[in-house]
Each structure stands twice: as C-alpha cells, then as structure tokens.
Amino acid sequence: MSEHKLVVNGSGSASGGTYEKVSVRGDANVMGAIETNKISILGTAKFHSDVSADVVSIVGEVEIQGKLKANLLKVTGKAEIRQLSNVKHYKIRGQVIANSLLSGDSIDNKGELRTDGNVTVDSFQSTGICKIEGLLSADDIVMKLHHQNSRIHEIGGNTVSVKRSKFPFARKVTLNVHQVEADIIYLEQTYADVVRGKNIIIGPGCVIKRVEYRDRLSVSSEAVVDEQVKG
C-alpha cells in the first residue's frame, strides 16, 4: 500500500491510484480506480471507477459509479452505489441507494436503505426504512418498524422477526412484502401475499393472503389470514 495520501480541500479532481488514505473536505471527482486503507468524506465526492478500501466513512454525499469493496462502510450522509457492493459490515445511519447486489456479512440499518437489486448477508438488522425491490436473503433478519413504511419484494432466511417499535406513532407503520420464507417466522404489521415456513406466528396488524406451514401456526386475533395450508 502506498504511503501517499490523497487529500482534497475545496474543489479538485484526481486520477485514481493506490493511497494510504483518501480524505475529502469539499468537492472531489476521482476519475480512476482507488485502492486505500481509509476513505473519509466530509463533503461531496464522485468516484467514476472501482473503490477498494478497508474503511469507508461518509458524512457528506458520495456517488460510486464502479464496484465497491470494503470491510466497513459507515454512512451518516448519503451514498449512491451504482454497481456491485461487497462490504463486510454496513453501518447505515443516513441513506444508502444502490442499483445492484449488496453482499457481505452484516447490515445494521438505522437510516434508509433503497436498492433495485438483491441484498445477501448473514445478519440483517433494521430499525430504519427499507425499500428493497429484489430479494433480501440472510440467516437472521430482525426488523423493527419505526417511523415509515418499508417495502421488500421477497424475504428469505432461517429466522425472520418483524415487530413494530414501542413508539405510539409506529402503530400505523407497515412492512409490505410479496413473499416471506424461513424456518422460524414472527410477523407484526406485515402485509404479505405468501408466508411460508416451519414455525410461524402471525402477530397483530398483519394482513396475509396465504400461509403455508409445516409444523406450527399461531394467528393473532388482531390479524387477518385468508388461507392457511399445512403441508
């Protein structure tokens, strides 16, 4: 790894390369691929090619037009990722907008995650907003519906838990999903076409068209399930 640092204060551009650290405090355009230990963005930046880093920290606004590879992505501002993203740990406190696959070990979302593609991780935790047009796939999925509705096309995993938060205004917040499939499922305030699994609890506020279960099913008196099928 190069010992050189790429620092942009104010407005500037760079051709890319290998650096110890990349720091932007202003407005930067990076034309070529970047490889570095750490990227720190306090202003706005546009990366026109691939980005590879150990840690990417975004307080301002960043657009990455190439592929992203990192161990840790921390976003308290806004990040737009145009191609594949392979990040070990996502820590979302602001907004992440993606156009392709997000993969890695874990996502901790307390902000807003929007993607047109799939999300594939081992652990997914969210108390923020999710708008996932593809498949959310994880071993363990834990969601708390907090202040705005979320929408996910399809959910698949080993365990899935969706609950509303304890705040009074969260009573009207819902998760809208086409299909949920997992071994163990607990749902609150979820609107779904199909829920399929081994042990399923349909909690308060749910409206489900069809539930397919293998072992056990419990349905709250405050939920609506049109069709129940054991098989």
C-alpha positions as protocol buffer text, in pm:
chain_id: "A"
residue {
  index: 1
  type: MET
  ca { x: 0 y: 0 z: 0 }
}
residue {
  index: 2
  type: SER
  ca { x: 135 y: 345 z: -92 }
}
residue {
  index: 3
  type: GLU
  ca { x: 224 y: 582 z: 190 }
}
residue {
  index: 4
  type: HIS
  ca { x: 91 y: 875 z: -11 }
}
residue {
  index: 5
  type: LYS
  ca { x: -235 y: 1041 z: 86 }
}
residue {
  index: 6
  type: LEU
  ca { x: -499 y: 1186 z: -142 }
}
residue {
  index: 7
  type: VAL
  ca { x: -639 y: 1499 z: 20 }
}
residue {
  index: 8
  type: VAL
  ca { x: -893 y: 1730 z: -143 }
}
residue {
  index: 9
  type: ASN
  ca { x: -976 y: 2052 z: 40 }
}
residue {
  index: 10
  type: GLY
  ca { x: -1217 y: 2271 z: -152 }
}
residue {
  index: 11
  type: SER
  ca { x: -1278 y: 2162 z: -512 }
}
residue {
  index: 12
  type: GLY
  ca { x: -1050 y: 1927 z: -700 }
}
residue {
  index: 13
  type: SER
  ca { x: -1005 y: 1612 z: -906 }
}
residue {
  index: 14
  type: ALA
  ca { x: -772 y: 1311 z: -906 }
}
residue {
  index: 15
  type: SER
  ca { x: -686 y: 1034 z: -1150 }
}
residue {
  index: 16
  type: GLY
  ca { x: -712 y: 748 z: -900 }
}
residue {
  index: 17
  type: GLY
  ca { x: -437 y: 520 z: -772 }
}
residue {
  index: 18
  type: THR
  ca { x: -318 y: 350 z: -454 }
}
residue {
  index: 19
  type: TYR
  ca { x: -304 y: 555 z: -135 }
}
residue {
  index: 20
  type: GLU
  ca { x: -270 y: 515 z: 239 }
}
residue {
  index: 21
  type: LYS
  ca { x: -573 y: 742 z: 293 }
}
residue {
  index: 22
  type: VAL
  ca { x: -824 y: 940 z: 89 }
}
residue {
  index: 23
  type: SER
  ca { x: -974 y: 1249 z: 252 }
}
residue {
  index: 24
  type: VAL
  ca { x: -1227 y: 1489 z: 102 }
}
residue {
  index: 25
  type: ARG
  ca { x: -1334 y: 1810 z: 271 }
}
residue {
  index: 26
  type: GLY
  ca { x: -1507 y: 1983 z: -14 }
}
residue {
  index: 27
  type: ASP
  ca { x: -1600 y: 1864 z: -364 }
}
residue {
  index: 28
  type: ALA
  ca { x: -1395 y: 1593 z: -539 }
}
residue {
  index: 29
  type: ASN
  ca { x: -1403 y: 1400 z: -867 }
}
residue {
  index: 30
  type: VAL
  ca { x: -1193 y: 1082 z: -875 }
}
residue {
  index: 31
  type: MET
  ca { x: -1167 y: 951 z: -1230 }
}
residue {
  index: 32
  type: GLY
  ca { x: -976 y: 622 z: -1187 }
}
residue {
  index: 33
  type: ALA
  ca { x: -994 y: 322 z: -955 }
}
residue {
  index: 34
  type: ILE
  ca { x: -897 y: 378 z: -592 }
}
residue {
  index: 35
  type: GLU
  ca { x: -726 y: 138 z: -350 }
}
residue {
  index: 36
  type: THR
  ca { x: -670 y: 263 z: 3 }
}
residue {
  index: 37
  type: ASN
  ca { x: -687 y: 185 z: 373 }
}
residue {
  index: 38
  type: LYS
  ca { x: -944 y: 452 z: 457 }
}
residue {
  index: 39
  type: ILE
  ca { x: -1175 y: 691 z: 276 }
}
residue {
  index: 40
  type: SER
  ca { x: -1318 y: 985 z: 471 }
}
residue {
  index: 41
  type: ILE
  ca { x: -1574 y: 1211 z: 303 }
}
residue {
  index: 42
  type: LEU
  ca { x: -1691 y: 1527 z: 478 }
}
residue {
  index: 43
  type: GLY
  ca { x: -1816 y: 1699 z: 163 }
}
residue {
  index: 44
  type: THR
  ca { x: -1922 y: 1559 z: -174 }
}
residue {
  index: 45
  type: ALA
  ca { x: -1734 y: 1314 z: -392 }
}
residue {
  index: 46
  type: LYS
  ca { x: -1787 y: 1122 z: -712 }
}
residue {
  index: 47
  type: PHE
  ca { x: -1584 y: 809 z: -785 }
}
residue {
  index: 48
  type: HIS
  ca { x: -1606 y: 721 z: -1154 }
}
residue {
  index: 49
  type: SER
  ca { x: -1448 y: 375 z: -1118 }
}
residue {
  index: 50
  type: ASP
  ca { x: -1398 y: 96 z: -863 }
}
residue {
  index: 51
  type: VAL
  ca { x: -1330 y: 166 z: -495 }
}
residue {
  index: 52
  type: SER
  ca { x: -1144 y: -73 z: -265 }
}
residue {
  index: 53
  type: ALA
  ca { x: -1082 y: 23 z: 98 }
}
residue {
  index: 54
  type: ASP
  ca { x: -1068 y: -115 z: 449 }
}
residue {
  index: 55
  type: VAL
  ca { x: -1296 y: 158 z: 590 }
}
residue {
  index: 56
  type: VAL
  ca { x: -1523 y: 400 z: 403 }
}
residue {
  index: 57
  type: SER
  ca { x: -1672 y: 678 z: 618 }
}
residue {
  index: 58
  type: ILE
  ca { x: -1927 y: 910 z: 459 }
}
residue {
  index: 59
  type: VAL
  ca { x: -2066 y: 1215 z: 634 }
}
residue {
  index: 60
  type: GLY
  ca { x: -2143 y: 1409 z: 317 }
}
residue {
  index: 61
  type: GLU
  ca { x: -2265 y: 1279 z: -20 }
}
residue {
  index: 62
  type: VAL
  ca { x: -2087 y: 1020 z: -235 }
}
residue {
  index: 63
  type: GLU
  ca { x: -2159 y: 857 z: -569 }
}
residue {
  index: 64
  type: ILE
  ca { x: -1964 y: 543 z: -661 }
}
residue {
  index: 65
  type: GLN
  ca { x: -2010 y: 451 z: -1027 }
}
residue {
  index: 66
  type: GLY
  ca { x: -1787 y: 143 z: -1011 }
}
residue {
  index: 67
  type: LYS
  ca { x: -1777 y: -155 z: -779 }
}
residue {
  index: 68
  type: LEU
  ca { x: -1729 y: -110 z: -405 }
}
residue {
  index: 69
  type: LYS
  ca { x: -1525 y: -346 z: -188 }
}
residue {
  index: 70
  type: ALA
  ca { x: -1465 y: -271 z: 181 }
}
residue {
  index: 71
  type: ASN
  ca { x: -1456 y: -419 z: 529 }
}
residue {
  index: 72
  type: LEU
  ca { x: -1666 y: -141 z: 681 }
}
residue {
  index: 73
  type: LEU
  ca { x: -1898 y: 116 z: 524 }
}
residue {
  index: 74
  type: LYS
  ca { x: -2023 y: 386 z: 763 }
}
residue {
  index: 75
  type: VAL
  ca { x: -2282 y: 624 z: 621 }
}
residue {
  index: 76
  type: THR
  ca { x: -2427 y: 915 z: 815 }
}
residue {
  index: 77
  type: GLY
  ca { x: -2477 y: 1117 z: 499 }
}
residue {
  index: 78
  type: LYS
  ca { x: -2579 y: 977 z: 160 }
}
residue {
  index: 79
  type: ALA
  ca { x: -2413 y: 710 z: -55 }
}
residue {
  index: 80
  type: GLU
  ca { x: -2518 y: 607 z: -406 }
}
residue {
  index: 81
  type: ILE
  ca { x: -2365 y: 280 z: -527 }
}
residue {
  index: 82
  type: ARG
  ca { x: -2416 y: 206 z: -896 }
}
residue {
  index: 83
  type: GLN
  ca { x: -2261 y: -142 z: -929 }
}
residue {
  index: 84
  type: LEU
  ca { x: -2188 y: -446 z: -712 }
}
residue {
  index: 85
  type: SER
  ca { x: -2109 y: -377 z: -347 }
}
residue {
  index: 86
  type: ASN
  ca { x: -1920 y: -634 z: -140 }
}
residue {
  index: 87
  type: VAL
  ca { x: -1882 y: -489 z: 210 }
}
residue {
  index: 88
  type: LYS
  ca { x: -1823 y: -699 z: 520 }
}
residue {
  index: 89
  type: HIS
  ca { x: -2016 y: -467 z: 754 }
}
residue {
  index: 90
  type: TYR
  ca { x: -2264 y: -196 z: 657 }
}
residue {
  index: 91
  type: LYS
  ca { x: -2344 y: 65 z: 922 }
}
residue {
  index: 92
  type: ILE
  ca { x: -2622 y: 285 z: 785 }
}
residue {
  index: 93
  type: ARG
  ca { x: -2724 y: 594 z: 977 }
}
residue {
  index: 94
  type: GLY
  ca { x: -2801 y: 808 z: 676 }
}
residue {
  index: 95
  type: GLN
  ca { x: -2915 y: 694 z: 331 }
}
residue {
  index: 96
  type: VAL
  ca { x: -2778 y: 423 z: 101 }
}
residue {
  index: 97
  type: ILE
  ca { x: -2912 y: 396 z: -254 }
}
residue {
  index: 98
  type: ALA
  ca { x: -2796 y: 100 z: -463 }
}
residue {
  index: 99
  type: ASN
  ca { x: -2864 y: -21 z: -816 }
}
residue {
  index: 100
  type: SER
  ca { x: -2718 y: -370 z: -789 }
}
residue {
  index: 101
  type: LEU
  ca { x: -2637 y: -651 z: -544 }
}
residue {
  index: 102
  type: LEU
  ca { x: -2536 y: -563 z: -188 }
}
residue {
  index: 103
  type: SER
  ca { x: -2346 y: -851 z: -28 }
}
residue {
  index: 104
  type: GLY
  ca { x: -2142 y: -902 z: 289 }
}
residue {
  index: 105
  type: ASP
  ca { x: -2161 y: -1027 z: 646 }
}
residue {
  index: 106
  type: SER
  ca { x: -2395 y: -782 z: 819 }
}
residue {
  index: 107
  type: ILE
  ca { x: -2617 y: -480 z: 768 }
}
residue {
  index: 108
  type: ASP
  ca { x: -2713 y: -255 z: 1060 }
}
residue {
  index: 109
  type: ASN
  ca { x: -2965 y: -4 z: 925 }
}
residue {
  index: 110
  type: LYS
  ca { x: -3091 y: 282 z: 1137 }
}
residue {
  index: 111
  type: GLY
  ca { x: -3134 y: 515 z: 843 }
}
residue {
  index: 112
  type: GLU
  ca { x: -3269 y: 435 z: 496 }
}
residue {
  index: 113
  type: LEU
  ca { x: -3173 y: 158 z: 256 }
}
residue {
  index: 114
  type: ARG
  ca { x: -3302 y: 166 z: -101 }
}
residue {
  index: 115
  type: THR
  ca { x: -3197 y: -78 z: -371 }
}
residue {
  index: 116
  type: ASP
  ca { x: -3325 y: -205 z: -704 }
}
residue {
  index: 117
  type: GLY
  ca { x: -3129 y: -528 z: -661 }
}
residue {
  index: 118
  type: ASN
  ca { x: -3087 y: -808 z: -410 }
}
residue {
  index: 119
  type: VAL
  ca { x: -2936 y: -796 z: -60 }
}
residue {
  index: 120
  type: THR
  ca { x: -2740 y: -1102 z: 56 }
}
residue {
  index: 121
  type: VAL
  ca { x: -2581 y: -1101 z: 403 }
}
residue {
  index: 122
  type: ASP
  ca { x: -2551 y: -1328 z: 707 }
}
residue {
  index: 123
  type: SER
  ca { x: -2719 y: -1087 z: 951 }
}
residue {
  index: 124
  type: PHE
  ca { x: -2970 y: -810 z: 873 }
}
residue {
  index: 125
  type: GLN
  ca { x: -3095 y: -572 z: 1142 }
}
residue {
  index: 126
  type: SER
  ca { x: -3305 y: -266 z: 1071 }
}
residue {
  index: 127
  type: THR
  ca { x: -3491 y: -5 z: 1270 }
}
residue {
  index: 128
  type: GLY
  ca { x: -3488 y: 227 z: 973 }
}
residue {
  index: 129
  type: ILE
  ca { x: -3659 y: 233 z: 633 }
}
residue {
  index: 130
  type: CYS
  ca { x: -3611 y: -43 z: 375 }
}
residue {
  index: 131
  type: LYS
  ca { x: -3711 y: -27 z: 10 }
}
residue {
  index: 132
  type: ILE
  ca { x: -3572 y: -343 z: -148 }
}
residue {
  index: 133
  type: GLU
  ca { x: -3708 y: -428 z: -494 }
}
residue {
  index: 134
  type: GLY
  ca { x: -3534 y: -767 z: -505 }
}
residue {
  index: 135
  type: LEU
  ca { x: -3466 y: -1047 z: -256 }
}
residue {
  index: 136
  type: LEU
  ca { x: -3345 y: -988 z: 99 }
}
residue {
  index: 137
  type: SER
  ca { x: -3159 y: -1305 z: 194 }
}
residue {
  index: 138
  type: ALA
  ca { x: -2996 y: -1354 z: 537 }
}
residue {
  index: 139
  type: ASP
  ca { x: -2962 y: -1620 z: 805 }
}
residue {
  index: 140
  type: ASP
  ca { x: -3110 y: -1389 z: 1068 }
}
residue {
  index: 141
  type: ILE
  ca { x: -3341 y: -1098 z: 984 }
}
residue {
  index: 142
  type: VAL
  ca { x: -3464 y: -865 z: 1259 }
}
residue {
  index: 143
  type: MET
  ca { x: -3673 y: -560 z: 1171 }
}
residue {
  index: 144
  type: LYS
  ca { x: -3843 y: -302 z: 1391 }
}
residue {
  index: 145
  type: LEU
  ca { x: -4100 y: -85 z: 1215 }
}
residue {
  index: 146
  type: HIS
  ca { x: -4035 y: 260 z: 1348 }
}
residue {
  index: 147
  type: HIS
  ca { x: -4147 y: 575 z: 1167 }
}
residue {
  index: 148
  type: GLN
  ca { x: -4215 y: 500 z: 796 }
}
residue {
  index: 149
  type: ASN
  ca { x: -4347 y: 210 z: 591 }
}
residue {
  index: 150
  type: SER
  ca { x: -4098 y: -36 z: 441 }
}
residue {
  index: 151
  type: ARG
  ca { x: -4128 y: -242 z: 124 }
}
residue {
  index: 152
  type: ILE
  ca { x: -3936 y: -558 z: 33 }
}
residue {
  index: 153
  type: HIS
  ca { x: -4025 y: -773 z: -267 }
}
residue {
  index: 154
  type: GLU
  ca { x: -3913 y: -1104 z: -115 }
}
residue {
  index: 155
  type: ILE
  ca { x: -3756 y: -1220 z: 213 }
}
residue {
  index: 156
  type: GLY
  ca { x: -3572 y: -1547 z: 267 }
}
residue {
  index: 157
  type: GLY
  ca { x: -3375 y: -1672 z: 567 }
}
residue {
  index: 158
  type: ASN
  ca { x: -3353 y: -1906 z: 864 }
}
residue {
  index: 159
  type: THR
  ca { x: -3523 y: -1676 z: 1116 }
}
residue {
  index: 160
  type: VAL
  ca { x: -3732 y: -1368 z: 1038 }
}
residue {
  index: 161
  type: SER
  ca { x: -3869 y: -1131 z: 1301 }
}
residue {
  index: 162
  type: VAL
  ca { x: -4070 y: -820 z: 1218 }
}
residue {
  index: 163
  type: LYS
  ca { x: -4208 y: -613 z: 1505 }
}
residue {
  index: 164
  type: ARG
  ca { x: -4331 y: -260 z: 1547 }
}
residue {
  index: 165
  type: SER
  ca { x: -4139 y: -33 z: 1781 }
}
residue {
  index: 166
  type: LYS
  ca { x: -4285 y: 84 z: 2110 }
}
residue {
  index: 167
  type: PHE
  ca { x: -4340 y: 441 z: 1993 }
}
residue {
  index: 168
  type: PRO
  ca { x: -4714 y: 524 z: 1969 }
}
residue {
  index: 169
  type: PHE
  ca { x: -4695 y: 652 z: 1610 }
}
residue {
  index: 170
  type: ALA
  ca { x: -4545 y: 319 z: 1498 }
}
residue {
  index: 171
  type: ARG
  ca { x: -4886 y: 153 z: 1526 }
}
residue {
  index: 172
  type: LYS
  ca { x: -4968 y: 250 z: 1166 }
}
residue {
  index: 173
  type: VAL
  ca { x: -4628 y: 167 z: 1014 }
}
residue {
  index: 174
  type: THR
  ca { x: -4626 y: -147 z: 798 }
}
residue {
  index: 175
  type: LEU
  ca { x: -4396 y: -377 z: 606 }
}
residue {
  index: 176
  type: ASN
  ca { x: -4526 y: -464 z: 259 }
}
residue {
  index: 177
  type: VAL
  ca { x: -4378 y: -780 z: 109 }
}
residue {
  index: 178
  type: HIS
  ca { x: -4473 y: -1023 z: -165 }
}
residue {
  index: 179
  type: GLN
  ca { x: -4330 y: -1336 z: -1 }
}
residue {
  index: 180
  type: VAL
  ca { x: -4162 y: -1437 z: 325 }
}
residue {
  index: 181
  type: GLU
  ca { x: -3993 y: -1778 z: 353 }
}
residue {
  index: 182
  type: ALA
  ca { x: -3795 y: -1905 z: 655 }
}
residue {
  index: 183
  type: ASP
  ca { x: -3789 y: -2182 z: 913 }
}
residue {
  index: 184
  type: ILE
  ca { x: -3897 y: -1957 z: 1202 }
}
residue {
  index: 185
  type: ILE
  ca { x: -4113 y: -1651 z: 1133 }
}
residue {
  index: 186
  type: TYR
  ca { x: -4266 y: -1390 z: 1361 }
}
residue {
  index: 187
  type: LEU
  ca { x: -4455 y: -1103 z: 1198 }
}
residue {
  index: 188
  type: GLU
  ca { x: -4635 y: -790 z: 1315 }
}
residue {
  index: 189
  type: GLN
  ca { x: -4798 y: -525 z: 1096 }
}
residue {
  index: 190
  type: THR
  ca { x: -4692 y: -706 z: 780 }
}
residue {
  index: 191
  type: TYR
  ca { x: -4893 y: -713 z: 458 }
}
residue {
  index: 192
  type: ALA
  ca { x: -4789 y: -1018 z: 254 }
}
residue {
  index: 193
  type: ASP
  ca { x: -4914 y: -1233 z: -31 }
}
residue {
  index: 194
  type: VAL
  ca { x: -4743 y: -1555 z: 86 }
}
residue {
  index: 195
  type: VAL
  ca { x: -4577 y: -1654 z: 414 }
}
residue {
  index: 196
  type: ARG
  ca { x: -4409 y: -1993 z: 410 }
}
residue {
  index: 197
  type: GLY
  ca { x: -4215 y: -2168 z: 687 }
}
residue {
  index: 198
  type: LYS
  ca { x: -4182 y: -2432 z: 957 }
}
residue {
  index: 199
  type: ASN
  ca { x: -4298 y: -2248 z: 1271 }
}
residue {
  index: 200
  type: ILE
  ca { x: -4494 y: -1930 z: 1209 }
}
residue {
  index: 201
  type: ILE
  ca { x: -4652 y: -1669 z: 1434 }
}
residue {
  index: 202
  type: ILE
  ca { x: -4874 y: -1410 z: 1267 }
}
residue {
  index: 203
  type: GLY
  ca { x: -4898 y: -1124 z: 1513 }
}
residue {
  index: 204
  type: PRO
  ca { x: -5116 y: -812 z: 1547 }
}
residue {
  index: 205
  type: GLY
  ca { x: -5176 y: -589 z: 1249 }
}
residue {
  index: 206
  type: CYS
  ca { x: -5089 y: -846 z: 982 }
}
residue {
  index: 207
  type: VAL
  ca { x: -5287 y: -900 z: 663 }
}
residue {
  index: 208
  type: ILE
  ca { x: -5173 y: -1218 z: 487 }
}
residue {
  index: 209
  type: LYS
  ca { x: -5331 y: -1378 z: 181 }
}
residue {
  index: 210
  type: ARG
  ca { x: -5183 y: -1728 z: 223 }
}
residue {
  index: 211
  type: VAL
  ca { x: -4981 y: -1900 z: 496 }
}
residue {
  index: 212
  type: GLU
  ca { x: -4809 y: -2232 z: 427 }
}
residue {
  index: 213
  type: TYR
  ca { x: -4664 y: -2402 z: 738 }
}
residue {
  index: 214
  type: ARG
  ca { x: -4504 y: -2737 z: 813 }
}
residue {
  index: 215
  type: ASP
  ca { x: -4521 y: -2772 z: 1194 }
}
residue {
  index: 216
  type: ARG
  ca { x: -4695 y: -2494 z: 1386 }
}
residue {
  index: 217
  type: LEU
  ca { x: -4900 y: -2183 z: 1311 }
}
residue {
  index: 218
  type: SER
  ca { x: -5038 y: -1922 z: 1551 }
}
residue {
  index: 219
  type: VAL
  ca { x: -5255 y: -1636 z: 1431 }
}
residue {
  index: 220
  type: SER
  ca { x: -5338 y: -1332 z: 1646 }
}
residue {
  index: 221
  type: SER
  ca { x: -5700 y: -1227 z: 1684 }
}
residue {
  index: 222
  type: GLU
  ca { x: -5581 y: -887 z: 1556 }
}
residue {
  index: 223
  type: ALA
  ca { x: -5454 y: -1035 z: 1228 }
}
residue {
  index: 224
  type: VAL
  ca { x: -5622 y: -1143 z: 904 }
}
residue {
  index: 225
  type: VAL
  ca { x: -5514 y: -1459 z: 718 }
}
residue {
  index: 226
  type: ASP
  ca { x: -5721 y: -1552 z: 414 }
}
residue {
  index: 227
  type: GLU
  ca { x: -5586 y: -1903 z: 365 }
}
residue {
  index: 228
  type: GLN
  ca { x: -5396 y: -2147 z: 590 }
}
residue {
  index: 229
  type: VAL
  ca { x: -5230 y: -2455 z: 441 }
}
residue {
  index: 230
  type: LYS
  ca { x: -5036 y: -2722 z: 632 }
}
residue {
  index: 231
  type: GLY
  ca { x: -4808 y: -2945 z: 432 }
}
